[in-house]
Every structure is written in structure tokens, then in C-alpha cells.
């Protein structure tokens, strides 16, 4: 029987976003396959995490395309981006904590592509006068990632209603990023 790799990855992502310390046995069970079958797909946890990283990057890149970051006001593009990233937020929260993805020379170039595109959005907002210029685009990008991860964890833990995810992230990020009128 052929194993649907995409299904296994999505099952692993769903489990690991709820329980980041899940074992390979638990991942296999969540995907409805044996541990041996899981190991034929992914040699170990590191290989699984790398595959999840690739899935996360693909989902983020698709979200960036759908959000149309170059259209309209930067603040509206940020709102669209958060909306489009919401479905991947749990996976991003898990990946955000996987230090091995961000250390050493094996760093996936996909992260740099995402950072560059999101950073360009914040830079555009600064150049148009919408966003504060005392916060770097790199910092605003990291803040967005951090808020997305925190929002996903809060929803998963039941501390925040899923329907409030978008509002909370956008309002906090933009409330801190918007340029204040000087009095």
C-alpha cells in the first residue's frame, strides 16, 4: 500500500503543533501508519522536521502570493497576510521553536525569501509614512512571526478563541507599528 506523504506530513504537523515533544511512535499513530512505515518515509525526527519545514515554507510562500503584498496600503496588506497565514500558524509555531532549523550552514533559504518579502512590506509601509521608522523591517518581521506563534499556541491551549486570532495579531502588531501623529 502506498503511503500518502502529504497526509503523513499534515498529520504530523497537526500533532506536533499540539504536542511538540511527540515521539515518532505518536506521529505514526496520528497518521494511521506503523512506525516502520513512518521511518521509511522519514529516517528520523530530524528528517521529519526538515520535511515539515519545507511544507511550512511552501504554505507561507503561497500565503504571501494570495495576500498580494504589493497592492494597496501596507497596513491592509499586513491584514491580508495575517489572514492568509492563519491556517499555517500552528505549523509555524512548531517550526519557530525548532532551533536546528535556524542554526548552522544547513539553513533553508526559504526562510530568507520569506523574511525578504515580509521585510519589504514593512519597508514599504515606512516609506509611505504608515509605519514607524524607528523599528527596523527585520524587527517587525520577527514580531509578526512571534505574534503568529503566540496566537497559535493561545488558540491551541484554549486561552483565546480561534475567531479572535486575526484581530488580536493585527491590532497588536499594527498598534505598535503605526506611526503616531506628533502633537
mmCIF file of the C-alpha atoms, coordinates in Angstrom:
data_MODEL
# 
_entry.id   MODEL 
# 
loop_
_atom_site.group_PDB 
_atom_site.id 
_atom_site.type_symbol 
_atom_site.label_atom_id 
_atom_site.label_alt_id 
_atom_site.label_comp_id 
_atom_site.label_asym_id 
_atom_site.label_entity_id 
_atom_site.label_seq_id 
_atom_site.pdbx_PDB_ins_code 
_atom_site.Cartn_x 
_atom_site.Cartn_y 
_atom_site.Cartn_z 
_atom_site.occupancy 
_atom_site.B_iso_or_equiv 
_atom_site.pdbx_formal_charge 
_atom_site.auth_seq_id 
_atom_site.auth_comp_id 
_atom_site.auth_asym_id 
_atom_site.auth_atom_id 
_atom_site.pdbx_PDB_model_num 
ATOM 1   C CA . UNK A 1 1   ? 0.000   0.000  0.000  1.00 0.00 ? 1   UNK A CA 1 
ATOM 2   C CA . UNK A 1 2   ? 1.354   3.410  -0.990 1.00 0.00 ? 2   UNK A CA 1 
ATOM 3   C CA . UNK A 1 3   ? 1.662   5.958  1.773  1.00 0.00 ? 3   UNK A CA 1 
ATOM 4   C CA . UNK A 1 4   ? 0.419   9.474  1.059  1.00 0.00 ? 4   UNK A CA 1 
ATOM 5   C CA . UNK A 1 5   ? 3.431   11.560 2.148  1.00 0.00 ? 5   UNK A CA 1 
ATOM 6   C CA . UNK A 1 6   ? 1.383   14.773 2.183  1.00 0.00 ? 6   UNK A CA 1 
ATOM 7   C CA . UNK A 1 7   ? -1.180  13.172 4.505  1.00 0.00 ? 7   UNK A CA 1 
ATOM 8   C CA . UNK A 1 8   ? 1.574   11.917 6.829  1.00 0.00 ? 8   UNK A CA 1 
ATOM 9   C CA . UNK A 1 9   ? 3.159   15.387 6.928  1.00 0.00 ? 9   UNK A CA 1 
ATOM 10  C CA . UNK A 1 10  ? -0.152  17.098 7.644  1.00 0.00 ? 10  UNK A CA 1 
ATOM 11  C CA . UNK A 1 11  ? -0.952  14.562 10.374 1.00 0.00 ? 11  UNK A CA 1 
ATOM 12  C CA . UNK A 1 12  ? 2.493   15.113 11.896 1.00 0.00 ? 12  UNK A CA 1 
ATOM 13  C CA . UNK A 1 13  ? 2.050   18.879 11.684 1.00 0.00 ? 13  UNK A CA 1 
ATOM 14  C CA . UNK A 1 14  ? -1.351  18.692 13.393 1.00 0.00 ? 14  UNK A CA 1 
ATOM 15  C CA . UNK A 1 15  ? 0.053   16.568 16.222 1.00 0.00 ? 15  UNK A CA 1 
ATOM 16  C CA . UNK A 1 16  ? 3.291   18.481 16.689 1.00 0.00 ? 16  UNK A CA 1 
ATOM 17  C CA . UNK A 1 17  ? 1.509   21.818 16.812 1.00 0.00 ? 17  UNK A CA 1 
ATOM 18  C CA . UNK A 1 18  ? -0.434  20.494 19.794 1.00 0.00 ? 18  UNK A CA 1 
ATOM 19  C CA . UNK A 1 19  ? 2.386   18.456 21.329 1.00 0.00 ? 19  UNK A CA 1 
ATOM 20  C CA . UNK A 1 20  ? 5.834   19.496 20.128 1.00 0.00 ? 20  UNK A CA 1 
ATOM 21  C CA . UNK A 1 21  ? 7.526   16.691 22.087 1.00 0.00 ? 21  UNK A CA 1 
ATOM 22  C CA . UNK A 1 22  ? 5.525   13.911 20.430 1.00 0.00 ? 22  UNK A CA 1 
ATOM 23  C CA . UNK A 1 23  ? 7.554   10.797 19.666 1.00 0.00 ? 23  UNK A CA 1 
ATOM 24  C CA . UNK A 1 24  ? 7.873   9.185  16.263 1.00 0.00 ? 24  UNK A CA 1 
ATOM 25  C CA . UNK A 1 25  ? 5.549   6.433  17.554 1.00 0.00 ? 25  UNK A CA 1 
ATOM 26  C CA . UNK A 1 26  ? 2.919   9.061  18.332 1.00 0.00 ? 26  UNK A CA 1 
ATOM 27  C CA . UNK A 1 27  ? 3.402   10.681 14.921 1.00 0.00 ? 27  UNK A CA 1 
ATOM 28  C CA . UNK A 1 28  ? 2.952   7.308  13.218 1.00 0.00 ? 28  UNK A CA 1 
ATOM 29  C CA . UNK A 1 29  ? -0.195  6.620  15.221 1.00 0.00 ? 29  UNK A CA 1 
ATOM 30  C CA . UNK A 1 30  ? -1.620  10.062 14.360 1.00 0.00 ? 30  UNK A CA 1 
ATOM 31  C CA . UNK A 1 31  ? -1.015  9.333  10.662 1.00 0.00 ? 31  UNK A CA 1 
ATOM 32  C CA . UNK A 1 32  ? -2.552  5.866  10.947 1.00 0.00 ? 32  UNK A CA 1 
ATOM 33  C CA . UNK A 1 33  ? 0.621   4.066  9.905  1.00 0.00 ? 33  UNK A CA 1 
ATOM 34  C CA . UNK A 1 34  ? 3.210   1.894  11.606 1.00 0.00 ? 34  UNK A CA 1 
ATOM 35  C CA . UNK A 1 35  ? 6.424   3.315  12.973 1.00 0.00 ? 35  UNK A CA 1 
ATOM 36  C CA . UNK A 1 36  ? 8.341   1.274  10.385 1.00 0.00 ? 36  UNK A CA 1 
ATOM 37  C CA . UNK A 1 37  ? 6.317   2.864  7.593  1.00 0.00 ? 37  UNK A CA 1 
ATOM 38  C CA . UNK A 1 38  ? 6.962   6.307  9.052  1.00 0.00 ? 38  UNK A CA 1 
ATOM 39  C CA . UNK A 1 39  ? 10.699  5.560  9.178  1.00 0.00 ? 39  UNK A CA 1 
ATOM 40  C CA . UNK A 1 40  ? 10.647  4.528  5.518  1.00 0.00 ? 40  UNK A CA 1 
ATOM 41  C CA . UNK A 1 41  ? 9.279   7.987  4.734  1.00 0.00 ? 41  UNK A CA 1 
ATOM 42  C CA . UNK A 1 42  ? 11.458  9.908  7.217  1.00 0.00 ? 42  UNK A CA 1 
ATOM 43  C CA . UNK A 1 43  ? 14.697  8.437  8.573  1.00 0.00 ? 43  UNK A CA 1 
ATOM 44  C CA . UNK A 1 44  ? 14.144  10.100 11.949 1.00 0.00 ? 44  UNK A CA 1 
ATOM 45  C CA . UNK A 1 45  ? 12.745  13.120 13.705 1.00 0.00 ? 45  UNK A CA 1 
ATOM 46  C CA . UNK A 1 46  ? 15.260  15.469 12.068 1.00 0.00 ? 46  UNK A CA 1 
ATOM 47  C CA . UNK A 1 47  ? 14.199  14.350 8.599  1.00 0.00 ? 47  UNK A CA 1 
ATOM 48  C CA . UNK A 1 48  ? 10.546  14.750 9.565  1.00 0.00 ? 48  UNK A CA 1 
ATOM 49  C CA . UNK A 1 49  ? 11.159  18.244 10.934 1.00 0.00 ? 49  UNK A CA 1 
ATOM 50  C CA . UNK A 1 50  ? 13.024  19.211 7.747  1.00 0.00 ? 50  UNK A CA 1 
ATOM 51  C CA . UNK A 1 51  ? 10.109  17.970 5.642  1.00 0.00 ? 51  UNK A CA 1 
ATOM 52  C CA . UNK A 1 52  ? 7.699   19.935 7.836  1.00 0.00 ? 52  UNK A CA 1 
ATOM 53  C CA . UNK A 1 53  ? 9.941   22.968 7.394  1.00 0.00 ? 53  UNK A CA 1 
ATOM 54  C CA . UNK A 1 54  ? 9.645   22.648 3.624  1.00 0.00 ? 54  UNK A CA 1 
ATOM 55  C CA . UNK A 1 55  ? 5.854   22.312 3.915  1.00 0.00 ? 55  UNK A CA 1 
ATOM 56  C CA . UNK A 1 56  ? 5.708   25.373 6.183  1.00 0.00 ? 56  UNK A CA 1 
ATOM 57  C CA . UNK A 1 57  ? 7.788   27.448 3.790  1.00 0.00 ? 57  UNK A CA 1 
ATOM 58  C CA . UNK A 1 58  ? 5.619   26.396 0.851  1.00 0.00 ? 58  UNK A CA 1 
ATOM 59  C CA . UNK A 1 59  ? 2.458   27.313 2.745  1.00 0.00 ? 59  UNK A CA 1 
ATOM 60  C CA . UNK A 1 60  ? 3.899   30.690 3.735  1.00 0.00 ? 60  UNK A CA 1 
ATOM 61  C CA . UNK A 1 61  ? 5.024   31.466 0.201  1.00 0.00 ? 61  UNK A CA 1 
ATOM 62  C CA . UNK A 1 62  ? 1.549   30.620 -1.082 1.00 0.00 ? 62  UNK A CA 1 
ATOM 63  C CA . UNK A 1 63  ? 0.031   32.866 1.599  1.00 0.00 ? 63  UNK A CA 1 
ATOM 64  C CA . UNK A 1 64  ? 2.315   35.732 0.576  1.00 0.00 ? 64  UNK A CA 1 
ATOM 65  C CA . UNK A 1 65  ? 1.181   35.372 -3.032 1.00 0.00 ? 65  UNK A CA 1 
ATOM 66  C CA . UNK A 1 66  ? -2.501  35.288 -2.093 1.00 0.00 ? 66  UNK A CA 1 
ATOM 67  C CA . UNK A 1 67  ? -2.110  38.267 0.255  1.00 0.00 ? 67  UNK A CA 1 
ATOM 68  C CA . UNK A 1 68  ? -0.925  40.485 -2.624 1.00 0.00 ? 68  UNK A CA 1 
ATOM 69  C CA . UNK A 1 69  ? 1.673   42.293 -0.525 1.00 0.00 ? 69  UNK A CA 1 
ATOM 70  C CA . UNK A 1 70  ? 2.415   44.914 -3.161 1.00 0.00 ? 70  UNK A CA 1 
ATOM 71  C CA . UNK A 1 71  ? -1.186  46.081 -3.530 1.00 0.00 ? 71  UNK A CA 1 
ATOM 72  C CA . UNK A 1 72  ? -2.848  48.927 -1.660 1.00 0.00 ? 72  UNK A CA 1 
ATOM 73  C CA . UNK A 1 73  ? -1.901  50.335 1.700  1.00 0.00 ? 73  UNK A CA 1 
ATOM 74  C CA . UNK A 1 74  ? 0.792   48.436 3.611  1.00 0.00 ? 74  UNK A CA 1 
ATOM 75  C CA . UNK A 1 75  ? -1.428  48.120 6.684  1.00 0.00 ? 75  UNK A CA 1 
ATOM 76  C CA . UNK A 1 76  ? -4.125  46.431 4.582  1.00 0.00 ? 76  UNK A CA 1 
ATOM 77  C CA . UNK A 1 77  ? -1.517  44.106 3.081  1.00 0.00 ? 77  UNK A CA 1 
ATOM 78  C CA . UNK A 1 78  ? -0.478  43.140 6.634  1.00 0.00 ? 78  UNK A CA 1 
ATOM 79  C CA . UNK A 1 79  ? -4.117  42.382 7.455  1.00 0.00 ? 79  UNK A CA 1 
ATOM 80  C CA . UNK A 1 80  ? -4.408  40.183 4.360  1.00 0.00 ? 80  UNK A CA 1 
ATOM 81  C CA . UNK A 1 81  ? -1.126  38.468 5.173  1.00 0.00 ? 81  UNK A CA 1 
ATOM 82  C CA . UNK A 1 82  ? -2.182  37.530 8.709  1.00 0.00 ? 82  UNK A CA 1 
ATOM 83  C CA . UNK A 1 83  ? -5.484  36.208 7.351  1.00 0.00 ? 83  UNK A CA 1 
ATOM 84  C CA . UNK A 1 84  ? -3.697  34.088 4.760  1.00 0.00 ? 84  UNK A CA 1 
ATOM 85  C CA . UNK A 1 85  ? -1.089  32.798 7.228  1.00 0.00 ? 85  UNK A CA 1 
ATOM 86  C CA . UNK A 1 86  ? -3.646  31.854 9.873  1.00 0.00 ? 86  UNK A CA 1 
ATOM 87  C CA . UNK A 1 87  ? -4.125  28.283 8.633  1.00 0.00 ? 87  UNK A CA 1 
ATOM 88  C CA . UNK A 1 88  ? -0.357  27.675 8.811  1.00 0.00 ? 88  UNK A CA 1 
ATOM 89  C CA . UNK A 1 89  ? 0.134   29.418 12.168 1.00 0.00 ? 89  UNK A CA 1 
ATOM 90  C CA . UNK A 1 90  ? 0.247   26.222 14.224 1.00 0.00 ? 90  UNK A CA 1 
ATOM 91  C CA . UNK A 1 91  ? 2.889   24.695 11.995 1.00 0.00 ? 91  UNK A CA 1 
ATOM 92  C CA . UNK A 1 92  ? 4.850   27.952 12.076 1.00 0.00 ? 92  UNK A CA 1 
ATOM 93  C CA . UNK A 1 93  ? 4.634   27.982 15.870 1.00 0.00 ? 93  UNK A CA 1 
ATOM 94  C CA . UNK A 1 94  ? 6.131   24.493 15.992 1.00 0.00 ? 94  UNK A CA 1 
ATOM 95  C CA . UNK A 1 95  ? 8.866   25.333 13.464 1.00 0.00 ? 95  UNK A CA 1 
ATOM 96  C CA . UNK A 1 96  ? 9.635   28.587 15.289 1.00 0.00 ? 96  UNK A CA 1 
ATOM 97  C CA . UNK A 1 97  ? 10.808  26.531 18.296 1.00 0.00 ? 97  UNK A CA 1 
ATOM 98  C CA . UNK A 1 98  ? 12.953  24.080 16.310 1.00 0.00 ? 98  UNK A CA 1 
ATOM 99  C CA . UNK A 1 99  ? 16.386  25.645 16.806 1.00 0.00 ? 99  UNK A CA 1 
ATOM 100 C CA . UNK A 1 100 ? 18.110  23.184 14.474 1.00 0.00 ? 100 UNK A CA 1 
ATOM 101 C CA . UNK A 1 101 ? 16.298  24.835 11.573 1.00 0.00 ? 101 UNK A CA 1 
ATOM 102 C CA . UNK A 1 102 ? 17.971  28.172 12.214 1.00 0.00 ? 102 UNK A CA 1 
ATOM 103 C CA . UNK A 1 103 ? 21.473  27.142 13.227 1.00 0.00 ? 103 UNK A CA 1 
ATOM 104 C CA . UNK A 1 104 ? 24.447  26.105 11.193 1.00 0.00 ? 104 UNK A CA 1 
ATOM 105 C CA . UNK A 1 105 ? 25.011  26.054 7.499  1.00 0.00 ? 105 UNK A CA 1 
ATOM 106 C CA . UNK A 1 106 ? 22.005  23.950 6.539  1.00 0.00 ? 106 UNK A CA 1 
ATOM 107 C CA . UNK A 1 107 ? 19.543  26.820 6.974  1.00 0.00 ? 107 UNK A CA 1 
ATOM 108 C CA . UNK A 1 108 ? 16.782  26.569 4.386  1.00 0.00 ? 108 UNK A CA 1 
ATOM 109 C CA . UNK A 1 109 ? 16.956  29.523 2.019  1.00 0.00 ? 109 UNK A CA 1 
ATOM 110 C CA . UNK A 1 110 ? 13.152  29.641 2.053  1.00 0.00 ? 110 UNK A CA 1 
ATOM 111 C CA . UNK A 1 111 ? 13.256  31.470 5.377  1.00 0.00 ? 111 UNK A CA 1 
ATOM 112 C CA . UNK A 1 112 ? 15.403  34.213 3.850  1.00 0.00 ? 112 UNK A CA 1 
ATOM 113 C CA . UNK A 1 113 ? 12.947  34.551 0.946  1.00 0.00 ? 113 UNK A CA 1 
ATOM 114 C CA . UNK A 1 114 ? 10.039  34.900 3.380  1.00 0.00 ? 114 UNK A CA 1 
ATOM 115 C CA . UNK A 1 115 ? 11.942  37.384 5.541  1.00 0.00 ? 115 UNK A CA 1 
ATOM 116 C CA . UNK A 1 116 ? 12.847  39.478 2.497  1.00 0.00 ? 116 UNK A CA 1 
ATOM 117 C CA . UNK A 1 117 ? 9.289   39.664 1.192  1.00 0.00 ? 117 UNK A CA 1 
ATOM 118 C CA . UNK A 1 118 ? 7.722   40.458 4.559  1.00 0.00 ? 118 UNK A CA 1 
ATOM 119 C CA . UNK A 1 119 ? 10.507  42.912 5.376  1.00 0.00 ? 119 UNK A CA 1 
ATOM 120 C CA . UNK A 1 120 ? 9.860   44.663 2.050  1.00 0.00 ? 120 UNK A CA 1 
ATOM 121 C CA . UNK A 1 121 ? 6.213   45.076 3.041  1.00 0.00 ? 121 UNK A CA 1 
ATOM 122 C CA . UNK A 1 122 ? 7.185   46.765 6.304  1.00 0.00 ? 122 UNK A CA 1 
ATOM 123 C CA . UNK A 1 123 ? 9.775   48.913 4.498  1.00 0.00 ? 123 UNK A CA 1 
ATOM 124 C CA . UNK A 1 124 ? 7.075   49.976 2.012  1.00 0.00 ? 124 UNK A CA 1 
ATOM 125 C CA . UNK A 1 125 ? 4.862   50.939 4.941  1.00 0.00 ? 125 UNK A CA 1 
ATOM 126 C CA . UNK A 1 126 ? 7.673   53.005 6.422  1.00 0.00 ? 126 UNK A CA 1 
ATOM 127 C CA . UNK A 1 127 ? 8.371   54.741 3.127  1.00 0.00 ? 127 UNK A CA 1 
ATOM 128 C CA . UNK A 1 128 ? 4.688   55.596 2.701  1.00 0.00 ? 128 UNK A CA 1 
ATOM 129 C CA . UNK A 1 129 ? 4.568   57.046 6.221  1.00 0.00 ? 129 UNK A CA 1 
ATOM 130 C CA . UNK A 1 130 ? 2.211   54.377 7.583  1.00 0.00 ? 130 UNK A CA 1 
ATOM 131 C CA . UNK A 1 131 ? 4.667   52.611 9.874  1.00 0.00 ? 131 UNK A CA 1 
ATOM 132 C CA . UNK A 1 132 ? 7.149   53.842 12.424 1.00 0.00 ? 132 UNK A CA 1 
ATOM 133 C CA . UNK A 1 133 ? 10.663  54.299 11.129 1.00 0.00 ? 133 UNK A CA 1 
ATOM 134 C CA . UNK A 1 134 ? 12.352  53.641 14.463 1.00 0.00 ? 134 UNK A CA 1 
ATOM 135 C CA . UNK A 1 135 ? 11.560  49.899 14.228 1.00 0.00 ? 135 UNK A CA 1 
ATOM 136 C CA . UNK A 1 136 ? 13.510  48.058 11.545 1.00 0.00 ? 136 UNK A CA 1 
ATOM 137 C CA . UNK A 1 137 ? 11.685  45.965 8.938  1.00 0.00 ? 137 UNK A CA 1 
ATOM 138 C CA . UNK A 1 138 ? 13.656  42.948 10.210 1.00 0.00 ? 138 UNK A CA 1 
ATOM 139 C CA . UNK A 1 139 ? 12.333  43.520 13.742 1.00 0.00 ? 139 UNK A CA 1 
ATOM 140 C CA . UNK A 1 140 ? 8.755   43.986 12.513 1.00 0.00 ? 140 UNK A CA 1 
ATOM 141 C CA . UNK A 1 141 ? 9.082   40.734 10.553 1.00 0.00 ? 141 UNK A CA 1 
ATOM 142 C CA . UNK A 1 142 ? 10.283  38.882 13.659 1.00 0.00 ? 142 UNK A CA 1 
ATOM 143 C CA . UNK A 1 143 ? 7.495   40.468 15.696 1.00 0.00 ? 143 UNK A CA 1 
ATOM 144 C CA . UNK A 1 144 ? 4.953   39.182 13.173 1.00 0.00 ? 144 UNK A CA 1 
ATOM 145 C CA . UNK A 1 145 ? 6.373   35.659 13.417 1.00 0.00 ? 145 UNK A CA 1 
ATOM 146 C CA . UNK A 1 146 ? 6.364   35.830 17.207 1.00 0.00 ? 146 UNK A CA 1 
ATOM 147 C CA . UNK A 1 147 ? 2.784   37.069 17.363 1.00 0.00 ? 147 UNK A CA 1 
ATOM 148 C CA . UNK A 1 148 ? 1.644   34.387 14.920 1.00 0.00 ? 148 UNK A CA 1 
ATOM 149 C CA . UNK A 1 149 ? 3.304   31.695 17.030 1.00 0.00 ? 149 UNK A CA 1 
ATOM 150 C CA . UNK A 1 150 ? 1.906   33.103 20.284 1.00 0.00 ? 150 UNK A CA 1 
ATOM 151 C CA . UNK A 1 151 ? -1.545  33.378 18.770 1.00 0.00 ? 151 UNK A CA 1 
ATOM 152 C CA . UNK A 1 152 ? -1.428  29.783 17.535 1.00 0.00 ? 152 UNK A CA 1 
ATOM 153 C CA . UNK A 1 153 ? -0.315  28.500 20.945 1.00 0.00 ? 153 UNK A CA 1 
ATOM 154 C CA . UNK A 1 154 ? -3.006  30.528 22.708 1.00 0.00 ? 154 UNK A CA 1 
ATOM 155 C CA . UNK A 1 155 ? -5.727  29.156 20.438 1.00 0.00 ? 155 UNK A CA 1 
ATOM 156 C CA . UNK A 1 156 ? -4.415  25.591 20.774 1.00 0.00 ? 156 UNK A CA 1 
ATOM 157 C CA . UNK A 1 157 ? -4.370  25.888 24.565 1.00 0.00 ? 157 UNK A CA 1 
ATOM 158 C CA . UNK A 1 158 ? -7.902  27.302 24.609 1.00 0.00 ? 158 UNK A CA 1 
ATOM 159 C CA . UNK A 1 159 ? -6.839  30.618 26.150 1.00 0.00 ? 159 UNK A CA 1 
ATOM 160 C CA . UNK A 1 160 ? -8.026  32.542 23.101 1.00 0.00 ? 160 UNK A CA 1 
ATOM 161 C CA . UNK A 1 161 ? -10.945 31.935 20.779 1.00 0.00 ? 161 UNK A CA 1 
ATOM 162 C CA . UNK A 1 162 ? -9.900  30.969 17.250 1.00 0.00 ? 162 UNK A CA 1 
ATOM 163 C CA . UNK A 1 163 ? -12.214 33.640 15.860 1.00 0.00 ? 163 UNK A CA 1 
ATOM 164 C CA . UNK A 1 164 ? -10.123 36.309 17.643 1.00 0.00 ? 164 UNK A CA 1 
ATOM 165 C CA . UNK A 1 165 ? -6.760  35.180 16.207 1.00 0.00 ? 165 UNK A CA 1 
ATOM 166 C CA . UNK A 1 166 ? -6.636  37.614 13.277 1.00 0.00 ? 166 UNK A CA 1 
ATOM 167 C CA . UNK A 1 167 ? -7.934  40.602 15.225 1.00 0.00 ? 167 UNK A CA 1 
ATOM 168 C CA . UNK A 1 168 ? -5.521  40.171 18.133 1.00 0.00 ? 168 UNK A CA 1 
ATOM 169 C CA . UNK A 1 169 ? -2.429  39.800 15.983 1.00 0.00 ? 169 UNK A CA 1 
ATOM 170 C CA . UNK A 1 170 ? -3.226  42.592 13.552 1.00 0.00 ? 170 UNK A CA 1 
ATOM 171 C CA . UNK A 1 171 ? -4.283  45.047 16.242 1.00 0.00 ? 171 UNK A CA 1 
ATOM 172 C CA . UNK A 1 172 ? -1.257  44.439 18.429 1.00 0.00 ? 172 UNK A CA 1 
ATOM 173 C CA . UNK A 1 173 ? 1.226   44.460 15.564 1.00 0.00 ? 173 UNK A CA 1 
ATOM 174 C CA . UNK A 1 174 ? -0.203  47.478 13.790 1.00 0.00 ? 174 UNK A CA 1 
ATOM 175 C CA . UNK A 1 175 ? -0.992  49.284 17.010 1.00 0.00 ? 175 UNK A CA 1 
ATOM 176 C CA . UNK A 1 176 ? 2.700   49.116 17.827 1.00 0.00 ? 176 UNK A CA 1 
ATOM 177 C CA . UNK A 1 177 ? 3.959   49.666 14.296 1.00 0.00 ? 177 UNK A CA 1 
ATOM 178 C CA . UNK A 1 178 ? 1.855   52.586 13.166 1.00 0.00 ? 178 UNK A CA 1 
ATOM 179 C CA . UNK A 1 179 ? 3.455   55.989 13.159 1.00 0.00 ? 179 UNK A CA 1 
ATOM 180 C CA . UNK A 1 180 ? 1.954   58.291 15.758 1.00 0.00 ? 180 UNK A CA 1 
ATOM 181 C CA . UNK A 1 181 ? 0.923   61.782 14.853 1.00 0.00 ? 181 UNK A CA 1 
ATOM 182 C CA . UNK A 1 182 ? 3.103   64.235 16.709 1.00 0.00 ? 182 UNK A CA 1 
ATOM 183 C CA . UNK A 1 183 ? 1.140   66.671 18.864 1.00 0.00 ? 183 UNK A CA 1 
# 
